């Protein structure tokens, strides 16, 4: 360990910027390795990194370990994605912190890597096999597993769960935020006992309203509506959020002109102009083509004369139009020919 990093500092690892962490890593790796790595950055980046290296506060052993641990996890994920092993990472660590410290860090990270990799093995299974594996688990656990699946496979798993369980899983899936790696580890450990370990590539956890909407989008209309209707009785705001993600403003381009005409009859020119101000040409053409030339010219003039508007204003106008779309769909006035309906 370089001697100039042995004394402690009041700045904790969590308070360090990514640039400071990179600078600390290069110092820990030593001059030879640092000089090689710096060649891969452009002149401006090298200047910024060098400045951080020169001004970096002294770090204690705990902070040094945290920097190396973060680098090790990233390196192991990169190696896994390329089909490699931990040997290169271990060799680099041994040169910077010694054989015993390197073995300690690799040991901690490899355990995590094994349990998270269980999720990849599940992804490769057939939907019914996944159902049999997770059907006795808690809804939160099932939601976490589904968040790793493609929308199509997630929908098939959901369809084969008990009806009351599907509703609970969708609710958990929609409210699933960024899951701490420790939680994924725990789930991986539990499920790995049923299927056996298998090292594979690293994963990024998904989930939330967008994930729930994607899964529901590819389900048949009857099952989808059944789940949403029951969920709406408990959490109407969550259901509204899911619906907003299920059919987006851009999806209006796939509707036929008759449906668009019914929708746009309830939208004033100003609101439509704001909504279309950031739309692509295909969508703008579809919507303006569904109204009269005079009305289209009015909207086009409104767009040209719009002052400075915020992204929030655009999204609010688009969302209000989607509200109209959902109202007309519920009334049976239009059919949303999107996502397997």
N, C-alpha and C positions, 0 to 999 in steps of 0.2 A: 504494500500500500504506500503510495507516495507520501513522504513525510509532511508536505505542506497541507495535507487534508486531515491530519490527525486530531487537531483541536476542534471543539464544538462551536456551533453558532446558534443563535436564538431563532433563526429561520428554520421552520420545520420543512420536511420533504413536501407535504401537501401545499405549502405556500410557494413552492418554487414554480416558475414558469417552465414550459416545455423547452425553451431555449436554454434556461439555466440547467435543467436536467441533462440536456445534451452536452453542454459545456462540462458539467461535472463528470459525465461518462467518459468524455475524451481525456480528461485529466487522469481519471482512474485507470484508463487503458494504457497510459504512458505515451511518450513522445513519438515513438516509431509508429504505433498503431494509429494515433491521432493524426499524424501527418498524412498517412495513407487515406484515412477516411475523409479528411478535409478536402482532398482532391475531387471528391464527388459533389461538392457544393459549388455554386457560382460565386463570383467575387463578392457580391453584396452579402450573401449568406455567410461566407467565410469571415467577412469583416464583423458581422454581428456576433457570430459565435466566438471569435477571438476576443472581442470586447467583453463578453460574458465570462470567458475563461480568465481574463485578467482581473476582473472585478468580483469574481465569485467569492462569497463569504466562506469562511472555514467550516467544514462539516465534521460532525462526530461520526463514530462508527455506525450508529444506527441509520443515519441519513445516507451514508455511503452504501450500506447494504440495500436500502430502499431503492436507490438509483440503479444498482446492479440487478436487483430483482426485477424491476420494471423492464429493463433491457433484456433480461433473460427470457421473460415471458414473451416479449415481442419476437425475439430471435427464434424461440422454439415454435411459435406459431408460423413464422415464415418458413422454417425448415420443414414443418409438417405439411404446409401447403405445397412445397416443392418436392415432397416425397423423401425428405432427408431424415436425419436423426439428430440426437442431442450432442453428438461427438464434437462437432465444430464449436458449438456454443460452449461446451465444457472446456475445450482447449483454450478458447479466448479468455474465459474466466480464470483458468488456472494461471495464465500469464499475468493477469492483473491483480488477483487476490490470493493466489496460492491454491494448492491442491485440496486442502481440507475445507476451506471456505467455499470453494467452487462446488465440491461434492454436496455440501450442506444446502446451497441455493438450488442446485439442480434437483436434489431430492425432493425439496418442497414443491417446486414447480412441476416436476414430472407426475407427482401424485394428483395434482390439480388437472393436469393435461389428460390423464387416463379417465377420470370421472366425467369431464366435459366431453371427451371423445365418444362416450356412450351415446350421446345424443345423435352423433353422426350415424352410428350403427342403426339407431331407430329410424332415422330418415330413410335409410336404404331398404327398410322392411316394406312388405305389402300392407295396405291399409287394415285388413282384417287381423293380421298378425299384431299390428300396433294396438288395435282395439283389445285383443286378448291380453296384451301386456299391461295396459294401463287402465282397463275398465274398473278395477277395484280400488284405484287410487283416488285421492281427494280431487275435487274439481280444479283447484289451483294447480296441482301437479299436472293434470291432464291438459290444462290450458297452456302451461309452460311447454309441454311436449309439442302440442299442436302449433305453437308459435314458431317452431323450427321447421315445420312442414310446408310444402308448397300449398297454395290455396286449394288446388284440386284434391290433393291427398288429405289435407285437413278437413275438407268438406265430407269426404268419404268416411273418414274416421268419425266425424260428428254424427253422420247419418246412422251409423251402426252402434251408437251408444244409446242407452235407455233415454226415453224422451225427457224425463225430468232432469236427467244428468246433462243432456245437451244444452238445455236452457242455462243451467248454472255455469257450464263451461264457457259459453259465449260471453256471459257477464264477466267472468274472471278474465277471459282473453281480452275483452275490450278495455278492462281497467288495468291490464298488465303493463307496468312501466318497465324501465330498464332494470333488469334483474341482476342483483349482485352475483358475482361469480361464485360466492360461497353457497348461494341457494342452488345454482346449477350443479355445483359439486355434490351437494346433498342428494338431489334428485338423481344425478348420475350414479351415485354409489348405490342407492336403493334399487334402481332398475338394472344396474350391471349385475346384481346378484341373480337376476332372472335370466339374463341373456348372455352373460360372460363378457369380459373386457375385449375391446378391439380398438387399437390405436388408429386414428384417422386424422383428417384435416381439422383445423381449428374452426370454430363457429362464432358467428355474431348473433346474439339473441335478438329476436324481433318480438313483436307483440303490440298490444294496444288496440285502439279503435280501428286503425287502418288494417291491422291483421285480421281482426274479427270481421270487418266488412269484406275483405278479400275472400275469406272462407265462405261467408254467407252468399256472396255474389255468384258463386259457382254451384250452389245448391239449387234444387228445383223449388219453384215458387211456393208450393204448398208447405214444404218443411220449413222454408225460410220464414214465411209469414207466421207459421205456428210458433216458432221460437221467438220471433220479434214481438208478437202479440202478448205472449206470456211474460216476456221480459219487460214489456212496456207497462205492465200492471205494477211493477215494483220500481223500475228506474226509467221513467219516460225520457229524461234528459239524456241518459246514456244511449237509449234507442235512437233518439233524434241524431246524436253524434254519429252513430253507426250508419244510419240511413244517409246522412250527408256525405259520408265517405264511400258508400256503396254506389251512388250515382253522382258523379261530379259534373260541374258545369261543362267541361270539355266533352262529356258523353252526349250532350244535346245534339252533336253533329251526326249521331247514328240514328236519330229518330226521323220518321218520315215527315213530309211537309204538313200533312194533316194534323199530326200531333203537335208540331211546332206552332202551327197557326192557333190552335186552342190555347197553348201556353202563352204565346206572345200577345194574345188579346187582353191578357190581364197584366201586362207589363207596360208601363209608360215609357216614352221615348228617352227621357233623361236617365232613368234607371238602366235601360238597355244599353244606352251609350256608354255609361260608366262600366258596366259589366263587360262590354265588348272591347273596351279601350286597350286591354292587354291580351285579347284573344288572338289565336292564330288565324291566318287567312281562310283556312278551310271552315273553321267554326263560324267565323264572321260571315262568310258567304252563305253558309247553310241557313243561318238565322235571318239574315237580311233578304235571302231569297224566298223566305216563307211569308213575307209580308208584302204589301203593295209597294210599287216603285216610289210613290210619294212618301209613304211612311219610311221606307229604307233611306231615301234622300234626307229626310228629316233627322234620322238617327245618325247618318254619316256626317251631317253638318254639326250635330251636337258633339260628336267625337272630335271633330276638327277644332271646335271652339272650347273644348274642356280646358279648364285651367289646370293648375298643379293638383293632382289627386294622389292620395296615399294608397298603398297596397291594401290596407285595411278597408278603405272605402270601396275598392274594387271587389274585394272578397265579400263584403256585406251585400253589395248589389247582386253578385252572383249567387250567394246563399239565399237571398230573398226569392230569386227566380227558381231555385231548386225547391224551395218551400212550396211554390205554386205547382211545380211538377209533381211533388209528392201528394199534394191535395187532389189534383186531378186524377192521379193514379188511384188513390184511395176511393174516389168517387166513381171509378170505372170509366172515366172520360178518355183516358189515354192508356197505352200499354208501353212500358219501358222495355224495349227489345234489347236488353243488355244483360250479360252475365247469366245466360241459360234460363231465362224466364220462358 
